[in-house]
Amino acid sequence: MKNDLPPKNYDAARGSTKNDAATKNEFGGNPAPKEFYDAPDNYGNTHGAAKAVMTLLAASLVAVLLFGGAVGGTGADITVQISSTTVTFSEISYAIDIPADASGLTVAVYNSLTRQERALSPGVNTGTFKGLGEDRTYTLEVISKSGISETVYATKKLHTMKREG
């Protein structure tokens, strides 16, 4: 039986098929559906303003991170020593030596559930953090806060005791 139908995608002017089909009886393919075309940009040039704001925020953050330590009152060369710690079921007691030239330091005890802080002064500082959970790990840190940044001078992991039975 002979195929008397005209070939699909046949271009009479060129004597060949459209869509680069090899012979006139080969199928050249369907055009791509409209959902695969690139969507038009309905937002115009509003993306440029958002990029400019994000660039400005990123530059500000880098400036704070690079130069924030130079503005603070205490330097990173301060030697702070956690002299002793005592741990019970729900309390952590501490003794911390602070140099005479240091100011603005804070001691903090925290875990994922709670955080307590106290200001420190030059010399030997003693105190107790109460109301802690039993059989939990806490971090005791001496820090200095400057704006949005913190500098850690000393740290120690402590675990509260567990009652038997």
C-alpha positions in Angstrom: 0.0 0.0 0.0 1.4 3.4 -1.0 1.3 6.4 1.2 -0.6 9.0 -0.8 -0.9 11.5 2.1 1.3 14.6 1.9 4.2 14.4 4.3 4.0 16.2 7.6 6.2 19.3 8.0 7.0 19.3 4.2 8.3 22.6 2.8 7.6 22.7 -0.9 9.8 25.7 -1.4 12.9 23.9 -0.2 12.0 20.5 -1.3 12.5 19.1 2.1 10.8 18.9 5.5 10.8 21.5 8.2 12.3 21.0 11.6 15.4 19.3 9.9 13.7 16.0 9.3 15.9 13.8 7.1 13.2 12.7 4.5 9.9 14.1 3.7 8.0 11.2 5.3 9.8 11.4 8.7 8.1 13.1 11.6 9.8 16.4 12.5 8.5 16.6 16.0 5.8 18.6 17.8 6.6 22.2 18.8 7.3 22.7 22.5 4.2 23.3 24.6 3.8 26.8 25.9 4.4 25.9 29.6 8.0 25.2 28.7 8.7 28.7 27.3 10.4 31.2 29.5 7.9 33.2 31.6 7.9 36.9 30.9 9.4 39.2 33.6 6.3 40.8 35.1 8.3 42.5 37.9 10.2 44.9 35.6 13.3 46.2 37.4 12.2 45.7 41.0 14.9 43.0 41.4 17.6 45.6 41.2 16.4 47.4 44.3 16.3 44.2 46.4 19.8 43.2 45.3 21.1 46.7 46.3 19.5 46.4 49.8 20.9 42.9 50.3 24.4 44.1 49.1 24.3 47.0 51.6 23.2 44.7 54.5 26.0 42.2 53.6 28.6 44.9 53.5 27.4 46.3 56.9 27.6 42.9 58.5 31.2 42.4 57.2 32.2 45.8 58.5 30.8 45.0 62.0 32.5 41.6 62.0 35.9 43.0 60.9 35.9 46.2 62.9 33.6 45.4 65.8 36.4 44.0 67.9 38.5 47.2 67.6 35.7 49.2 69.1 35.2 47.1 72.3 36.6 48.0 75.6 38.4 44.8 76.5 41.1 43.3 74.3 41.4 39.6 73.4 44.8 39.4 75.2 43.1 39.3 78.7 43.9 36.2 80.7 40.9 35.0 82.6 41.1 31.9 84.8 38.3 29.8 86.2 40.0 28.9 89.5 37.5 26.4 90.8 34.0 25.0 90.3 31.7 22.9 92.5 28.8 21.0 91.1 25.8 19.6 93.0 22.4 18.3 91.9 21.0 21.8 91.0 23.8 24.3 91.6 27.1 25.3 90.1 29.5 27.4 92.2 32.5 29.1 90.7 35.6 31.2 91.6 37.0 33.2 88.7 40.1 35.4 88.6 39.7 38.6 86.6 42.8 40.9 85.8 42.8 44.4 87.2 42.7 46.0 83.7 39.6 44.1 82.6 36.1 45.5 82.6 32.7 44.6 81.2 33.1 40.9 81.6 30.2 38.5 82.4 29.9 35.0 83.6 27.2 32.8 82.0 26.0 29.3 82.6 23.8 27.8 80.0 22.5 24.7 78.1 19.9 24.4 75.3 17.1 25.0 77.8 18.2 27.8 80.1 20.8 30.6 80.5 21.9 32.7 83.5 24.4 35.6 83.6 26.2 37.7 86.2 28.5 40.7 85.9 32.1 40.3 87.0 34.6 42.8 88.5 38.4 42.8 88.6 39.8 40.4 91.2 38.5 37.1 92.5 34.7 36.6 91.8 32.7 33.9 93.6 29.1 32.9 93.2 26.6 30.2 92.7 24.1 29.6 89.9 21.0 27.9 91.4 17.8 26.3 90.0 19.6 24.1 87.5 18.3 20.7 86.3 19.9 17.6 87.7 21.9 15.2 85.4 22.4 17.8 82.7 25.4 19.3 81.0 26.0 23.0 81.3 28.6 25.4 79.9 30.3 28.0 82.2 31.8 30.9 80.2 33.4 34.2 80.8 32.4 36.5 78.0 32.5 40.2 76.9 29.6 41.6 74.9 30.3 44.3 72.4 27.3 45.2 70.3 26.1 42.1 68.6 29.3 40.1 69.1 30.6 38.1 72.1 34.2 37.3 73.0 34.8 34.2 75.0 37.7 34.4 77.4 37.3 31.1 79.3 34.9 28.1 79.1 34.3 24.9 81.0 31.7 22.1 80.5 30.1 20.9 83.7 27.5 18.1 84.4 25.1 18.3 87.4 24.8 15.3 89.6 22.1 12.6 89.4 20.2 11.3 92.4 20.2 7.6 92.9 16.9 5.7 92.8 
